[in-house]
């Protein structure tokens, strides 16, 4: 895999890339980055050009404190990123966690750019679980939010996101925690968690029934971070009846850490079929 950076609206955006062919964009969630996809990308790259972005405030991308972290900001960054890496047509899109509403909102405003869509454990509707609602309320309080973004808090998030701690790979904690050693980086990360408003989720919810491109859902059933994931998936399937679903019974929220090779094969098959 190649690691590189581009400049978008004055911000340095880091990304990883592998393979050739029609482009697929992988959008991570909170508090992760393109690092989360490192073991998923190889299987996908046999048929596609796979691009995994570090959104601003995450990973090795810039973490400015003088911007409004909202869906329009992130949509502009995705537009600029695709432009800088030479992608100007439709793309395959994979979203997870906070990257779900951010990526889905982007697609809802640019439906002509969407070629295929894969959805992993994420949010898609304004009716939040008590866990998600509580997390957002805590993050909105700077003192409490700073605990969430501390090295301890980040490690706890990863542990909560897997079914068994022994599935956490040796490099995982360092890869997730390293970008947030200093106070400003942690503050930027806290603000990104507040980037999606109820109105944005309502926009996504109203758009989903119009999605006609192929859709694949892969989710970990034992998700303690998003405990309503089964209801979310059921509702997506009602809105998008042609969506294909794979349930990983023994996985939690960070399924890319628990079964990355399997996720890569599932997504590789799905996006590879788009080349036929």
C-alpha positions, -999 to 999 in steps of 0.1 A, spaced: 0 0 0 11 36 -7 8 63 19 6 99 7 -8 133 14 -26 160 -6 -36 196 1 -73 204 3 -85 239 11 -52 245 29 -54 213 50 -30 184 46 -50 152 41 -33 119 46 -45 87 28 -36 52 19 -40 37 -16 -38 3 -31 -47 -13 -64 -59 0 -98 -93 3 -115 -126 19 -106 -122 39 -74 -135 29 -40 -134 54 -11 -132 40 24 -145 65 51 -136 57 87 -153 68 118 -144 80 153 -117 78 167 -100 59 139 -85 67 105 -74 49 73 -53 28 97 -85 8 105 -87 -4 69 -50 -15 66 -58 -53 67 -91 -49 47 -76 -31 17 -54 -58 2 -83 -81 -7 -102 -52 -22 -73 -40 -43 -72 -69 -67 -100 -53 -88 -102 -17 -77 -83 14 -68 -89 16 -31 -85 49 -13 -87 52 25 -88 88 37 -79 103 71 -106 128 77 -95 161 92 -92 158 130 -81 121 126 -51 100 119 -22 118 102 -44 145 86 -44 181 99 -64 187 130 -74 224 128 -92 242 156 -103 272 135 -129 253 114 -165 242 120 -165 204 120 -198 198 103 -211 178 74 -206 205 48 -170 209 59 -163 172 55 -182 170 22 -160 198 9 -129 179 20 -141 147 3 -148 166 -29 -114 182 -28 -96 150 -19 -112 131 -48 -102 160 -71 -66 160 -59 -62 122 -64 -77 124 -99 -111 110 -94 -139 129 -111 -165 103 -118 -187 79 -98 -171 60 -69 -177 30 -48 -182 41 -12 -177 23 21 -187 39 54 -183 30 91 -192 46 124 -192 84 122 -180 80 86 -215 66 79 -235 99 83 -206 119 69 -202 97 38 -240 92 34 -246 129 36 -220 136 10 -236 110 -13 -271 123 -7 -261 157 -20 -242 142 -50 -261 110 -59 -246 110 -94 -212 104 -78 -223 71 -62 -217 39 -81 -219 13 -53 -224 16 -15 -212 -6 14 -224 1 49 -207 -12 80 -217 -6 117 -229 30 116 -256 56 122 -282 65 95 -313 78 112 -321 106 137 -335 82 164 -303 75 184 -298 48 209 -292 58 245 -255 49 241 -251 72 211 -271 100 226 -252 98 259 -218 97 241 -227 129 222 -239 147 254 -206 138 272 -185 149 242 -203 182 242 -188 190 276 -152 199 271 -139 185 304 -157 152 300 -149 150 263 -112 154 271 -115 121 290 -129 104 260 -101 116 238 -73 108 264 -50 79 257 -70 60 283 -104 69 268 -93 59 233 -81 25 245 -114 20 263 -133 28 231 -114 2 212 -119 -24 239 -157 -17 240 -158 -20 202 -146 -56 200 -162 -88 214 -130 -101 229 -99 -81 239 -76 -108 226 -88 -99 191 -72 -65 194 -41 -68 172 -7 -58 186 -4 -26 165 -40 -15 171 -37 6 202 -6 25 191 -21 31 157 -53 46 171 -37 65 200 -5 79 184 -22 108 165 -36 122 197 -6 128 220 -11 166 223 -40 186 237 -49 204 204 -52 171 185 -75 157 212 -96 188 212 -100 186 174 -110 149 178 -136 159 204 -152 184 181 -154 160 152 -177 138 173 -202 167 173 -201 172 136 -234 155 127 -267 172 136 -302 156 139 -312 176 107 -283 159 88 -295 125 98 -330 134 87 -316 144 53 -299 110 51 -331 92 61 -352 109 35 -326 101 8 -321 64 15 -353 52 -2 -341 68 -34 -309 48 -36 -309 26 -66 -272 16 -69 -261 -18 -55 -258 -18 -17 -240 -42 6 -244 -42 44 -218 -60 65 -222 -56 103 -211 -70 136 -241 -81 156 -226 -77 191 -220 -40 188 -219 -23 223 -212 11 209 -242 11 186 -265 -13 203 -294 -6 179 -274 -17 149 -299 -46 141 -328 -21 140 -308 3 119 -300 -24 94 -336 -36 93 -347 -1 86 -321 4 58 -334 -28 42 -369 -15 43 -358 18 27 -334 -1 2 -351 -35 -4 -323 -46 -28 -296 -42 -2 -277 -75 5 -268 -81 42 -241 -102 58 -243 -105 96 -212 -113 116 -226 -129 147 -194 -130 166 -182 -94 159 -187 -60 175 -183 -25 163 -148 -26 150 -153 -56 128 -123 -45 107 -101 -53 136 -118 -86 145 -121 -101 110 -103 -78 85 -95 -105 60 -131 -117 58 -143 -81 55 -118 -75 27 -130 -106 8 -167 -97 12 -161 -61 1 -137 -73 -26 -164 -96 -41 -190 -69 -39 -170 -41 -56 -152 -66 -79 -186 -76 -94 -190 -40 -105 -162 -45 -130 -180 -74 -147 
